[in-house]
Amino acid sequence: MADVDAASATAAGAGGTVLMEPTSVPDGPRIAVLRDPHGAMFGVYPAGYER
């Protein structure tokens, strides 16, 4: 779960934007939505997440 927080911090430090701060989804993974410096938006969540 800390990977999502680290990815968000890394993206912001590299010139990206955190559009949705890392948050825990009830009964789900921790997620965040980011935008790279070129404008591409993408989401991140922990690898291997299984319910």
PDB file of all heavy atoms in Angstrom:
ATOM      1  N   MET A   1       0.814  -1.203   0.000  1.00  0.00           N
ATOM      2  CA  MET A   1       0.000   0.000   0.000  1.00  0.00           C
ATOM      3  C   MET A   1       0.849   1.254   0.000  1.00  0.00           C
ATOM      4  O   MET A   1       0.444   2.248  -0.563  1.00  0.00           O
ATOM      5  CB  MET A   1      -0.963  -0.021   1.161  1.00  0.00           C
ATOM      6  CG  MET A   1      -1.959  -1.121   1.063  1.00  0.00           C
ATOM      7  SD  MET A   1      -3.413  -0.785   2.042  1.00  0.00           S
ATOM      8  CE  MET A   1      -4.237  -2.325   1.826  1.00  0.00           C
ATOM      9  N   ALA A   2       2.002   1.193   0.600  1.00  0.00           N
ATOM     10  CA  ALA A   2       2.893   2.349   0.591  1.00  0.00           C
ATOM     11  C   ALA A   2       3.406   2.628  -0.816  1.00  0.00           C
ATOM     12  O   ALA A   2       3.818   3.751  -1.108  1.00  0.00           O
ATOM     13  CB  ALA A   2       4.050   2.129   1.546  1.00  0.00           C
ATOM     14  N   ASP A   3       3.351   1.626  -1.721  1.00  0.00           N
ATOM     15  CA  ASP A   3       3.815   1.826  -3.083  1.00  0.00           C
ATOM     16  C   ASP A   3       3.009   2.895  -3.801  1.00  0.00           C
ATOM     17  O   ASP A   3       3.548   3.649  -4.597  1.00  0.00           O
ATOM     18  CB  ASP A   3       3.746   0.521  -3.874  1.00  0.00           C
ATOM     19  CG  ASP A   3       4.731  -0.522  -3.371  1.00  0.00           C
ATOM     20  OD1 ASP A   3       5.673  -0.163  -2.639  1.00  0.00           O
ATOM     21  OD2 ASP A   3       4.545  -1.697  -3.714  1.00  0.00           O
ATOM     22  N   VAL A   4       1.719   2.956  -3.556  1.00  0.00           N
ATOM     23  CA  VAL A   4       0.863   3.965  -4.193  1.00  0.00           C
ATOM     24  C   VAL A   4       1.260   5.352  -3.697  1.00  0.00           C
ATOM     25  O   VAL A   4       1.371   6.287  -4.488  1.00  0.00           O
ATOM     26  CB  VAL A   4      -0.627   3.678  -3.920  1.00  0.00           C
ATOM     27  CG1 VAL A   4      -1.509   4.824  -4.397  1.00  0.00           C
ATOM     28  CG2 VAL A   4      -1.039   2.372  -4.594  1.00  0.00           C
ATOM     29  N   ASP A   5       1.521   5.496  -2.427  1.00  0.00           N
ATOM     30  CA  ASP A   5       1.951   6.785  -1.875  1.00  0.00           C
ATOM     31  C   ASP A   5       3.305   7.180  -2.445  1.00  0.00           C
ATOM     32  O   ASP A   5       3.515   8.336  -2.817  1.00  0.00           O
ATOM     33  CB  ASP A   5       1.998   6.712  -0.350  1.00  0.00           C
ATOM     34  CG  ASP A   5       0.623   6.480   0.247  1.00  0.00           C
ATOM     35  OD1 ASP A   5      -0.128   7.455   0.392  1.00  0.00           O
ATOM     36  OD2 ASP A   5       0.307   5.322   0.550  1.00  0.00           O
ATOM     37  N   ALA A   6       4.217   6.216  -2.544  1.00  0.00           N
ATOM     38  CA  ALA A   6       5.554   6.485  -3.079  1.00  0.00           C
ATOM     39  C   ALA A   6       5.474   6.855  -4.555  1.00  0.00           C
ATOM     40  O   ALA A   6       6.157   7.785  -5.004  1.00  0.00           O
ATOM     41  CB  ALA A   6       6.452   5.273  -2.875  1.00  0.00           C
ATOM     42  N   ALA A   7       4.645   6.155  -5.317  1.00  0.00           N
ATOM     43  CA  ALA A   7       4.493   6.461  -6.746  1.00  0.00           C
ATOM     44  C   ALA A   7       3.937   7.865  -6.939  1.00  0.00           C
ATOM     45  O   ALA A   7       4.384   8.600  -7.826  1.00  0.00           O
ATOM     46  CB  ALA A   7       3.593   5.436  -7.416  1.00  0.00           C
ATOM     47  N   SER A   8       2.994   8.248  -6.114  1.00  0.00           N
ATOM     48  CA  SER A   8       2.407   9.593  -6.209  1.00  0.00           C
ATOM     49  C   SER A   8       3.443  10.657  -5.895  1.00  0.00           C
ATOM     50  O   SER A   8       3.541  11.668  -6.602  1.00  0.00           O
ATOM     51  CB  SER A   8       1.212   9.721  -5.260  1.00  0.00           C
ATOM     52  OG  SER A   8       0.196   8.832  -5.639  1.00  0.00           O
ATOM     53  N   ALA A   9       4.232  10.437  -4.869  1.00  0.00           N
ATOM     54  CA  ALA A   9       5.272  11.397  -4.495  1.00  0.00           C
ATOM     55  C   ALA A   9       6.337  11.493  -5.578  1.00  0.00           C
ATOM     56  O   ALA A   9       6.802  12.589  -5.917  1.00  0.00           O
ATOM     57  CB  ALA A   9       5.894  11.001  -3.163  1.00  0.00           C
ATOM     58  N   THR A  10       6.708  10.352  -6.142  1.00  0.00           N
ATOM     59  CA  THR A  10       7.711  10.341  -7.204  1.00  0.00           C
ATOM     60  C   THR A  10       7.202  11.082  -8.434  1.00  0.00           C
ATOM     61  O   THR A  10       7.932  11.875  -9.040  1.00  0.00           O
ATOM     62  CB  THR A  10       8.090   8.894  -7.576  1.00  0.00           C
ATOM     63  OG1 THR A  10       8.655   8.260  -6.428  1.00  0.00           O
ATOM     64  CG2 THR A  10       9.093   8.847  -8.710  1.00  0.00           C
ATOM     65  N   ALA A  11       5.958  10.825  -8.822  1.00  0.00           N
ATOM     66  CA  ALA A  11       5.376  11.499  -9.983  1.00  0.00           C
ATOM     67  C   ALA A  11       5.332  13.007  -9.778  1.00  0.00           C
ATOM     68  O   ALA A  11       5.697  13.771 -10.673  1.00  0.00           O
ATOM     69  CB  ALA A  11       3.976  10.963 -10.260  1.00  0.00           C
ATOM     70  N   ALA A  12       4.903  13.440  -8.607  1.00  0.00           N
ATOM     71  CA  ALA A  12       4.833  14.877  -8.317  1.00  0.00           C
ATOM     72  C   ALA A  12       6.226  15.501  -8.333  1.00  0.00           C
ATOM     73  O   ALA A  12       6.413  16.599  -8.863  1.00  0.00           O
ATOM     74  CB  ALA A  12       4.155  15.112  -6.970  1.00  0.00           C
ATOM     75  N   GLY A  13       7.199  14.792  -7.800  1.00  0.00           N
ATOM     76  CA  GLY A  13       8.574  15.298  -7.775  1.00  0.00           C
ATOM     77  C   GLY A  13       9.217  15.368  -9.150  1.00  0.00           C
ATOM     78  O   GLY A  13      10.170  16.120  -9.362  1.00  0.00           O
ATOM     79  N   ALA A  14       8.687  14.600 -10.095  1.00  0.00           N
ATOM     80  CA  ALA A  14       9.240  14.569 -11.449  1.00  0.00           C
ATOM     81  C   ALA A  14       8.468  15.482 -12.406  1.00  0.00           C
ATOM     82  O   ALA A  14       8.643  15.405 -13.614  1.00  0.00           O
ATOM     83  CB  ALA A  14       9.225  13.138 -11.975  1.00  0.00           C
ATOM     84  N   GLY A  15       7.597  16.319 -11.867  1.00  0.00           N
ATOM     85  CA  GLY A  15       6.872  17.273 -12.699  1.00  0.00           C
ATOM     86  C   GLY A  15       5.459  16.870 -13.048  1.00  0.00           C
ATOM     87  O   GLY A  15       4.770  17.572 -13.780  1.00  0.00           O
ATOM     88  N   GLY A  16       5.005  15.735 -12.526  1.00  0.00           N
ATOM     89  CA  GLY A  16       3.631  15.297 -12.754  1.00  0.00           C
ATOM     90  C   GLY A  16       2.680  15.943 -11.765  1.00  0.00           C
ATOM     91  O   GLY A  16       3.084  16.737 -10.916  1.00  0.00           O
ATOM     92  N   THR A  17       1.414  15.588 -11.873  1.00  0.00           N
ATOM     93  CA  THR A  17       0.381  16.143 -11.002  1.00  0.00           C
ATOM     94  C   THR A  17      -0.410  15.005 -10.370  1.00  0.00           C
ATOM     95  O   THR A  17      -0.754  14.037 -11.053  1.00  0.00           O
ATOM     96  CB  THR A  17      -0.605  17.014 -11.828  1.00  0.00           C
ATOM     97  OG1 THR A  17       0.139  18.005 -12.521  1.00  0.00           O
ATOM     98  CG2 THR A  17      -1.641  17.675 -10.944  1.00  0.00           C
ATOM     99  N   VAL A  18      -0.690  15.135  -9.092  1.00  0.00           N
ATOM    100  CA  VAL A  18      -1.542  14.176  -8.408  1.00  0.00           C
ATOM    101  C   VAL A  18      -2.966  14.713  -8.524  1.00  0.00           C
ATOM    102  O   VAL A  18      -3.302  15.730  -7.930  1.00  0.00           O
ATOM    103  CB  VAL A  18      -1.126  13.985  -6.932  1.00  0.00           C
ATOM    104  CG1 VAL A  18      -2.068  13.016  -6.231  1.00  0.00           C
ATOM    105  CG2 VAL A  18       0.317  13.510  -6.831  1.00  0.00           C
ATOM    106  N   LEU A  19      -3.785  14.041  -9.337  1.00  0.00           N
ATOM    107  CA  LEU A  19      -5.167  14.485  -9.552  1.00  0.00           C
ATOM    108  C   LEU A  19      -6.094  13.994  -8.445  1.00  0.00           C
ATOM    109  O   LEU A  19      -7.047  14.679  -8.088  1.00  0.00           O
ATOM    110  CB  LEU A  19      -5.676  13.992 -10.904  1.00  0.00           C
ATOM    111  CG  LEU A  19      -4.887  14.492 -12.119  1.00  0.00           C
ATOM    112  CD1 LEU A  19      -5.394  13.825 -13.386  1.00  0.00           C
ATOM    113  CD2 LEU A  19      -4.994  16.004 -12.230  1.00  0.00           C
ATOM    114  N   MET A  20      -5.831  12.785  -7.951  1.00  0.00           N
ATOM    115  CA  MET A  20      -6.575  12.244  -6.821  1.00  0.00           C
ATOM    116  C   MET A  20      -5.547  11.671  -5.852  1.00  0.00           C
ATOM    117  O   MET A  20      -4.803  10.758  -6.203  1.00  0.00           O
ATOM    118  CB  MET A  20      -7.543  11.138  -7.247  1.00  0.00           C
ATOM    119  CG  MET A  20      -8.408  10.637  -6.086  1.00  0.00           C
ATOM    120  SD  MET A  20      -9.506   9.290  -6.555  1.00  0.00           S
ATOM    121  CE  MET A  20      -8.395   7.904  -6.382  1.00  0.00           C
ATOM    122  N   GLU A  21      -5.467  12.252  -4.681  1.00  0.00           N
ATOM    123  CA  GLU A  21      -4.514  11.812  -3.672  1.00  0.00           C
ATOM    124  C   GLU A  21      -4.705  10.322  -3.376  1.00  0.00           C
ATOM    125  O   GLU A  21      -5.817   9.797  -3.506  1.00  0.00           O
ATOM    126  CB  GLU A  21      -4.714  12.602  -2.372  1.00  0.00           C
ATOM    127  CG  GLU A  21      -4.368  14.076  -2.491  1.00  0.00           C
ATOM    128  CD  GLU A  21      -2.886  14.327  -2.624  1.00  0.00           C
ATOM    129  OE1 GLU A  21      -2.066  13.527  -2.123  1.00  0.00           O
ATOM    130  OE2 GLU A  21      -2.530  15.341  -3.255  1.00  0.00           O
ATOM    131  N   PRO A  22      -3.638   9.639  -2.962  1.00  0.00           N
ATOM    132  CA  PRO A  22      -3.779   8.234  -2.592  1.00  0.00           C
ATOM    133  C   PRO A  22      -4.895   8.055  -1.563  1.00  0.00           C
ATOM    134  O   PRO A  22      -4.990   8.816  -0.599  1.00  0.00           O
ATOM    135  CB  PRO A  22      -2.426   7.887  -1.989  1.00  0.00           C
ATOM    136  CG  PRO A  22      -1.472   8.817  -2.667  1.00  0.00           C
ATOM    137  CD  PRO A  22      -2.244  10.103  -2.822  1.00  0.00           C
ATOM    138  N   THR A  23      -5.743   7.096  -1.819  1.00  0.00           N
ATOM    139  CA  THR A  23      -6.870   6.836  -0.940  1.00  0.00           C
ATOM    140  C   THR A  23      -7.138   5.341  -0.880  1.00  0.00           C
ATOM    141  O   THR A  23      -6.853   4.620  -1.826  1.00  0.00           O
ATOM    142  CB  THR A  23      -8.137   7.589  -1.420  1.00  0.00           C
ATOM    143  OG1 THR A  23      -9.152   7.466  -0.458  1.00  0.00           O
ATOM    144  CG2 THR A  23      -8.617   7.106  -2.747  1.00  0.00           C
ATOM    145  N   SER A  24      -7.658   4.890   0.210  1.00  0.00           N
ATOM    146  CA  SER A  24      -8.015   3.485   0.368  1.00  0.00           C
ATOM    147  C   SER A  24      -9.477   3.296   0.003  1.00  0.00           C
ATOM    148  O   SER A  24     -10.350   3.976   0.534  1.00  0.00           O
ATOM    149  CB  SER A  24      -7.772   3.028   1.807  1.00  0.00           C
ATOM    150  OG  SER A  24      -6.397   3.082   2.112  1.00  0.00           O
ATOM    151  N   VAL A  25      -9.728   2.379  -0.913  1.00  0.00           N
ATOM    152  CA  VAL A  25     -11.087   2.061  -1.338  1.00  0.00           C
ATOM    153  C   VAL A  25     -11.654   1.043  -0.341  1.00  0.00           C
ATOM    154  O   VAL A  25     -10.979   0.067  -0.023  1.00  0.00           O
ATOM    155  CB  VAL A  25     -11.089   1.470  -2.762  1.00  0.00           C
ATOM    156  CG1 VAL A  25     -12.478   1.046  -3.179  1.00  0.00           C
ATOM    157  CG2 VAL A  25     -10.495   2.462  -3.742  1.00  0.00           C
ATOM    158  N   PRO A  26     -12.867   1.247   0.163  1.00  0.00           N
ATOM    159  CA  PRO A  26     -13.443   0.267   1.087  1.00  0.00           C
ATOM    160  C   PRO A  26     -13.451  -1.139   0.464  1.00  0.00           C
ATOM    161  O   PRO A  26     -13.895  -1.308  -0.670  1.00  0.00           O
ATOM    162  CB  PRO A  26     -14.867   0.770   1.317  1.00  0.00           C
ATOM    163  CG  PRO A  26     -14.801   2.230   1.033  1.00  0.00           C
ATOM    164  CD  PRO A  26     -13.780   2.369  -0.068  1.00  0.00           C
ATOM    165  N   ASP A  27     -12.928  -2.105   1.185  1.00  0.00           N
ATOM    166  CA  ASP A  27     -12.826  -3.486   0.711  1.00  0.00           C
ATOM    167  C   ASP A  27     -12.040  -3.605  -0.585  1.00  0.00           C
ATOM    168  O   ASP A  27     -12.253  -4.525  -1.371  1.00  0.00           O
ATOM    169  CB  ASP A  27     -14.205  -4.121   0.529  1.00  0.00           C
ATOM    170  CG  ASP A  27     -14.967  -4.223   1.831  1.00  0.00           C
ATOM    171  OD1 ASP A  27     -14.316  -4.513   2.857  1.00  0.00           O
ATOM    172  OD2 ASP A  27     -16.180  -3.993   1.826  1.00  0.00           O
ATOM    173  N   GLY A  28     -11.152  -2.668  -0.859  1.00  0.00           N
ATOM    174  CA  GLY A  28     -10.367  -2.692  -2.092  1.00  0.00           C
ATOM    175  C   GLY A  28      -8.956  -2.192  -1.867  1.00  0.00           C
ATOM    176  O   GLY A  28      -8.509  -2.043  -0.728  1.00  0.00           O
ATOM    177  N   PRO A  29      -8.266  -1.912  -2.952  1.00  0.00           N
ATOM    178  CA  PRO A  29      -6.873  -1.491  -2.857  1.00  0.00           C
ATOM    179  C   PRO A  29      -6.738   0.000  -2.544  1.00  0.00           C
ATOM    180  O   PRO A  29      -7.726   0.739  -2.519  1.00  0.00           O
ATOM    181  CB  PRO A  29      -6.338  -1.777  -4.253  1.00  0.00           C
ATOM    182  CG  PRO A  29      -7.518  -1.487  -5.135  1.00  0.00           C
ATOM    183  CD  PRO A  29      -8.704  -2.004  -4.342  1.00  0.00           C
ATOM    184  N   ARG A  30      -5.524   0.436  -2.339  1.00  0.00           N
ATOM    185  CA  ARG A  30      -5.205   1.857  -2.241  1.00  0.00           C
ATOM    186  C   ARG A  30      -4.936   2.321  -3.669  1.00  0.00           C
ATOM    187  O   ARG A  30      -4.231   1.647  -4.420  1.00  0.00           O
ATOM    188  CB  ARG A  30      -3.986   2.058  -1.348  1.00  0.00           C
ATOM    189  CG  ARG A  30      -3.704   3.497  -1.007  1.00  0.00           C
ATOM    190  CD  ARG A  30      -2.927   3.569   0.303  1.00  0.00           C
ATOM    191  NE  ARG A  30      -2.557   4.917   0.655  1.00  0.00           N
ATOM    192  CZ  ARG A  30      -3.363   5.795   1.234  1.00  0.00           C
ATOM    193  NH1 ARG A  30      -4.594   5.434   1.545  1.00  0.00           N
ATOM    194  NH2 ARG A  30      -2.960   7.012   1.530  1.00  0.00           N
ATOM    195  N   ILE A  31      -5.515   3.446  -4.073  1.00  0.00           N
ATOM    196  CA  ILE A  31      -5.395   3.923  -5.443  1.00  0.00           C
ATOM    197  C   ILE A  31      -5.056   5.408  -5.479  1.00  0.00           C
ATOM    198  O   ILE A  31      -5.229   6.117  -4.477  1.00  0.00           O
ATOM    199  CB  ILE A  31      -6.697   3.681  -6.246  1.00  0.00           C
ATOM    200  CG1 ILE A  31      -7.859   4.461  -5.634  1.00  0.00           C
ATOM    201  CG2 ILE A  31      -7.016   2.195  -6.329  1.00  0.00           C
ATOM    202  CD1 ILE A  31      -9.140   4.436  -6.463  1.00  0.00           C
ATOM    203  N   ALA A  32      -4.595   5.866  -6.629  1.00  0.00           N
ATOM    204  CA  ALA A  32      -4.360   7.283  -6.873  1.00  0.00           C
ATOM    205  C   ALA A  32      -4.485   7.518  -8.368  1.00  0.00           C
ATOM    206  O   ALA A  32      -4.311   6.601  -9.175  1.00  0.00           O
ATOM    207  CB  ALA A  32      -2.978   7.710  -6.384  1.00  0.00           C
ATOM    208  N   VAL A  33      -4.796   8.760  -8.754  1.00  0.00           N
ATOM    209  CA  VAL A  33      -4.857   9.137 -10.165  1.00  0.00           C
ATOM    210  C   VAL A  33      -3.843  10.249 -10.373  1.00  0.00           C
ATOM    211  O   VAL A  33      -3.818  11.238  -9.633  1.00  0.00           O
ATOM    212  CB  VAL A  33      -6.279   9.600 -10.569  1.00  0.00           C
ATOM    213  CG1 VAL A  33      -6.310  10.031 -12.027  1.00  0.00           C
ATOM    214  CG2 VAL A  33      -7.291   8.490 -10.311  1.00  0.00           C
ATOM    215  N   LEU A  34      -3.010  10.060 -11.400  1.00  0.00           N
ATOM    216  CA  LEU A  34      -1.901  10.972 -11.668  1.00  0.00           C
ATOM    217  C   LEU A  34      -1.962  11.481 -13.101  1.00  0.00           C
ATOM    218  O   LEU A  34      -2.652  10.916 -13.941  1.00  0.00           O
ATOM    219  CB  LEU A  34      -0.571  10.236 -11.447  1.00  0.00           C
ATOM    220  CG  LEU A  34      -0.444   9.463 -10.134  1.00  0.00           C
ATOM    221  CD1 LEU A  34       0.818   8.616 -10.146  1.00  0.00           C
ATOM    222  CD2 LEU A  34      -0.462  10.401  -8.948  1.00  0.00           C
ATOM    223  N   ARG A  35      -1.195  12.557 -13.370  1.00  0.00           N
ATOM    224  CA  ARG A  35      -1.035  13.066 -14.740  1.00  0.00           C
ATOM    225  C   ARG A  35       0.446  13.316 -14.956  1.00  0.00           C
ATOM    226  O   ARG A  35       1.095  13.960 -14.121  1.00  0.00           O
ATOM    227  CB  ARG A  35      -1.836  14.348 -14.938  1.00  0.00           C
ATOM    228  CG  ARG A  35      -1.705  14.898 -16.355  1.00  0.00           C
ATOM    229  CD  ARG A  35      -2.630  16.060 -16.664  1.00  0.00           C
ATOM    230  NE  ARG A  35      -2.552  17.071 -15.637  1.00  0.00           N
ATOM    231  CZ  ARG A  35      -3.600  17.809 -15.236  1.00  0.00           C
ATOM    232  NH1 ARG A  35      -4.780  17.624 -15.774  1.00  0.00           N
ATOM    233  NH2 ARG A  35      -3.456  18.713 -14.310  1.00  0.00           N
ATOM    234  N   ASP A  36       0.981  12.812 -16.056  1.00  0.00           N
ATOM    235  CA  ASP A  36       2.405  13.021 -16.321  1.00  0.00           C
ATOM    236  C   ASP A  36       2.626  14.428 -16.879  1.00  0.00           C
ATOM    237  O   ASP A  36       1.662  15.131 -17.196  1.00  0.00           O
ATOM    238  CB  ASP A  36       2.975  11.912 -17.207  1.00  0.00           C
ATOM    239  CG  ASP A  36       2.586  11.996 -18.670  1.00  0.00           C
ATOM    240  OD1 ASP A  36       2.086  13.047 -19.133  1.00  0.00           O
ATOM    241  OD2 ASP A  36       2.790  10.999 -19.378  1.00  0.00           O
ATOM    242  N   PRO A  37       3.884  14.869 -16.996  1.00  0.00           N
ATOM    243  CA  PRO A  37       4.155  16.236 -17.463  1.00  0.00           C
ATOM    244  C   PRO A  37       3.644  16.531 -18.875  1.00  0.00           C
ATOM    245  O   PRO A  37       3.504  17.687 -19.251  1.00  0.00           O
ATOM    246  CB  PRO A  37       5.689  16.337 -17.413  1.00  0.00           C
ATOM    247  CG  PRO A  37       6.108  15.314 -16.421  1.00  0.00           C
ATOM    248  CD  PRO A  37       5.110  14.199 -16.553  1.00  0.00           C
ATOM    249  N   HIS A  38       3.345  15.485 -19.657  1.00  0.00           N
ATOM    250  CA  HIS A  38       2.846  15.675 -21.018  1.00  0.00           C
ATOM    251  C   HIS A  38       1.321  15.674 -21.088  1.00  0.00           C
ATOM    252  O   HIS A  38       0.743  15.845 -22.151  1.00  0.00           O
ATOM    253  CB  HIS A  38       3.414  14.596 -21.935  1.00  0.00           C
ATOM    254  CG  HIS A  38       4.911  14.582 -21.928  1.00  0.00           C
ATOM    255  ND1 HIS A  38       5.685  15.523 -22.565  1.00  0.00           N
ATOM    256  CD2 HIS A  38       5.780  13.749 -21.316  1.00  0.00           C
ATOM    257  CE1 HIS A  38       6.947  15.270 -22.361  1.00  0.00           C
ATOM    258  NE2 HIS A  38       7.031  14.196 -21.597  1.00  0.00           N
ATOM    259  N   GLY A  39       0.660  15.439 -19.954  1.00  0.00           N
ATOM    260  CA  GLY A  39      -0.790  15.505 -19.887  1.00  0.00           C
ATOM    261  C   GLY A  39      -1.515  14.166 -19.852  1.00  0.00           C
ATOM    262  O   GLY A  39      -2.728  14.135 -19.742  1.00  0.00           O
ATOM    263  N   ALA A  40      -0.777  13.048 -19.973  1.00  0.00           N
ATOM    264  CA  ALA A  40      -1.428  11.730 -19.926  1.00  0.00           C
ATOM    265  C   ALA A  40      -1.869  11.424 -18.500  1.00  0.00           C
ATOM    266  O   ALA A  40      -1.101  11.577 -17.558  1.00  0.00           O
ATOM    267  CB  ALA A  40      -0.481  10.647 -20.422  1.00  0.00           C
ATOM    268  N   MET A  41      -3.125  11.004 -18.333  1.00  0.00           N
ATOM    269  CA  MET A  41      -3.649  10.647 -17.016  1.00  0.00           C
ATOM    270  C   MET A  41      -3.631   9.134 -16.862  1.00  0.00           C
ATOM    271  O   MET A  41      -3.855   8.402 -17.828  1.00  0.00           O
ATOM    272  CB  MET A  41      -5.075  11.163 -16.849  1.00  0.00           C
ATOM    273  CG  MET A  41      -5.159  12.669 -16.819  1.00  0.00           C
ATOM    274  SD  MET A  41      -6.814  13.293 -16.462  1.00  0.00           S
ATOM    275  CE  MET A  41      -7.714  12.711 -17.879  1.00  0.00           C
ATOM    276  N   PHE A  42      -3.354   8.679 -15.650  1.00  0.00           N
ATOM    277  CA  PHE A  42      -3.328   7.245 -15.373  1.00  0.00           C
ATOM    278  C   PHE A  42      -3.548   7.007 -13.888  1.00  0.00           C
ATOM    279  O   PHE A  42      -3.374   7.905 -13.070  1.00  0.00           O
ATOM    280  CB  PHE A  42      -1.998   6.618 -15.827  1.00  0.00           C
ATOM    281  CG  PHE A  42      -0.778   7.216 -15.182  1.00  0.00           C
ATOM    282  CD1 PHE A  42      -0.176   6.601 -14.092  1.00  0.00           C
ATOM    283  CD2 PHE A  42      -0.228   8.399 -15.658  1.00  0.00           C
ATOM    284  CE1 PHE A  42       0.946   7.147 -13.491  1.00  0.00           C
ATOM    285  CE2 PHE A  42       0.901   8.954 -15.063  1.00  0.00           C
ATOM    286  CZ  PHE A  42       1.488   8.322 -13.977  1.00  0.00           C
ATOM    287  N   GLY A  43      -3.967   5.797 -13.568  1.00  0.00           N
ATOM    288  CA  GLY A  43      -4.184   5.416 -12.179  1.00  0.00           C
ATOM    289  C   GLY A  43      -3.133   4.415 -11.733  1.00  0.00           C
ATOM    290  O   GLY A  43      -2.557   3.706 -12.554  1.00  0.00           O
ATOM    291  N   VAL A  44      -2.886   4.376 -10.441  1.00  0.00           N
ATOM    292  CA  VAL A  44      -1.958   3.406  -9.873  1.00  0.00           C
ATOM    293  C   VAL A  44      -2.650   2.677  -8.718  1.00  0.00           C
ATOM    294  O   VAL A  44      -3.500   3.229  -8.035  1.00  0.00           O
ATOM    295  CB  VAL A  44      -0.634   4.048  -9.389  1.00  0.00           C
ATOM    296  CG1 VAL A  44       0.171   4.577 -10.547  1.00  0.00           C
ATOM    297  CG2 VAL A  44      -0.880   5.152  -8.375  1.00  0.00           C
ATOM    298  N   TYR A  45      -2.292   1.401  -8.579  1.00  0.00           N
ATOM    299  CA  TYR A  45      -2.785   0.578  -7.472  1.00  0.00           C
ATOM    300  C   TYR A  45      -1.749  -0.492  -7.221  1.00  0.00           C
ATOM    301  O   TYR A  45      -0.875  -0.720  -8.055  1.00  0.00           O
ATOM    302  CB  TYR A  45      -4.166  -0.004  -7.783  1.00  0.00           C
ATOM    303  CG  TYR A  45      -4.213  -0.919  -8.972  1.00  0.00           C
ATOM    304  CD1 TYR A  45      -4.054  -2.294  -8.814  1.00  0.00           C
ATOM    305  CD2 TYR A  45      -4.404  -0.413 -10.249  1.00  0.00           C
ATOM    306  CE1 TYR A  45      -4.081  -3.138  -9.908  1.00  0.00           C
ATOM    307  CE2 TYR A  45      -4.435  -1.246 -11.342  1.00  0.00           C
ATOM    308  CZ  TYR A  45      -4.270  -2.614 -11.163  1.00  0.00           C
ATOM    309  OH  TYR A  45      -4.295  -3.437 -12.240  1.00  0.00           O
ATOM    310  N   PRO A  46      -1.787  -1.171  -6.073  1.00  0.00           N
ATOM    311  CA  PRO A  46      -0.753  -2.146  -5.744  1.00  0.00           C
ATOM    312  C   PRO A  46      -0.746  -3.318  -6.720  1.00  0.00           C
ATOM    313  O   PRO A  46      -1.791  -3.855  -7.081  1.00  0.00           O
ATOM    314  CB  PRO A  46      -1.132  -2.644  -4.345  1.00  0.00           C
ATOM    315  CG  PRO A  46      -2.189  -1.745  -3.844  1.00  0.00           C
ATOM    316  CD  PRO A  46      -2.776  -1.027  -5.010  1.00  0.00           C
ATOM    317  N   ALA A  47       0.441  -3.718  -7.137  1.00  0.00           N
ATOM    318  CA  ALA A  47       0.598  -4.878  -8.011  1.00  0.00           C
ATOM    319  C   ALA A  47       0.155  -6.129  -7.275  1.00  0.00           C
ATOM    320  O   ALA A  47       0.377  -6.275  -6.075  1.00  0.00           O
ATOM    321  CB  ALA A  47       2.048  -5.018  -8.443  1.00  0.00           C
ATOM    322  N   GLY A  48      -0.485  -7.023  -7.996  1.00  0.00           N
ATOM    323  CA  GLY A  48      -0.889  -8.293  -7.405  1.00  0.00           C
ATOM    324  C   GLY A  48      -2.072  -8.204  -6.472  1.00  0.00           C
ATOM    325  O   GLY A  48      -2.343  -9.153  -5.736  1.00  0.00           O
ATOM    326  N   TYR A  49      -2.803  -7.097  -6.505  1.00  0.00           N
ATOM    327  CA  TYR A  49      -3.954  -6.965  -5.608  1.00  0.00           C
ATOM    328  C   TYR A  49      -5.009  -8.001  -5.984  1.00  0.00           C
ATOM    329  O   TYR A  49      -5.401  -8.113  -7.129  1.00  0.00           O
ATOM    330  CB  TYR A  49      -4.568  -5.570  -5.663  1.00  0.00           C
ATOM    331  CG  TYR A  49      -5.835  -5.485  -4.854  1.00  0.00           C
ATOM    332  CD1 TYR A  49      -5.773  -5.385  -3.477  1.00  0.00           C
ATOM    333  CD2 TYR A  49      -7.076  -5.591  -5.443  1.00  0.00           C
ATOM    334  CE1 TYR A  49      -6.931  -5.346  -2.710  1.00  0.00           C
ATOM    335  CE2 TYR A  49      -8.233  -5.565  -4.699  1.00  0.00           C
ATOM    336  CZ  TYR A  49      -8.157  -5.440  -3.329  1.00  0.00           C
ATOM    337  OH  TYR A  49      -9.288  -5.418  -2.576  1.00  0.00           O
ATOM    338  N   GLU A  50      -5.433  -8.747  -5.007  1.00  0.00           N
ATOM    339  CA  GLU A  50      -6.542  -9.673  -5.189  1.00  0.00           C
ATOM    340  C   GLU A  50      -7.483  -9.521  -4.022  1.00  0.00           C
ATOM    341  O   GLU A  50      -7.061  -9.378  -2.884  1.00  0.00           O
ATOM    342  CB  GLU A  50      -6.048 -11.113  -5.264  1.00  0.00           C
ATOM    343  CG  GLU A  50      -5.297 -11.412  -6.532  1.00  0.00           C
ATOM    344  CD  GLU A  50      -4.983 -12.893  -6.654  1.00  0.00           C
ATOM    345  OE1 GLU A  50      -5.774 -13.699  -6.171  1.00  0.00           O
ATOM    346  OE2 GLU A  50      -3.945 -13.194  -7.248  1.00  0.00           O
ATOM    347  N   ARG A  51      -8.710  -9.546  -4.291  1.00  0.00           N
ATOM    348  CA  ARG A  51      -9.724  -9.380  -3.268  1.00  0.00           C
ATOM    349  C   ARG A  51      -9.840 -10.586  -2.409  1.00  0.00           C
ATOM    350  O   ARG A  51      -9.684 -11.680  -2.706  1.00  0.00           O
ATOM    351  CB  ARG A  51     -11.052  -9.099  -3.924  1.00  0.00           C
ATOM    352  CG  ARG A  51     -11.996  -8.524  -2.973  1.00  0.00           C
ATOM    353  CD  ARG A  51     -13.152  -7.962  -3.675  1.00  0.00           C
ATOM    354  NE  ARG A  51     -13.921  -7.420  -2.593  1.00  0.00           N
ATOM    355  CZ  ARG A  51     -15.057  -6.877  -2.698  1.00  0.00           C
ATOM    356  NH1 ARG A  51     -15.591  -6.750  -3.869  1.00  0.00           N
ATOM    357  NH2 ARG A  51     -15.681  -6.410  -1.682  1.00  0.00           N
TER     358      ARG A  51
END
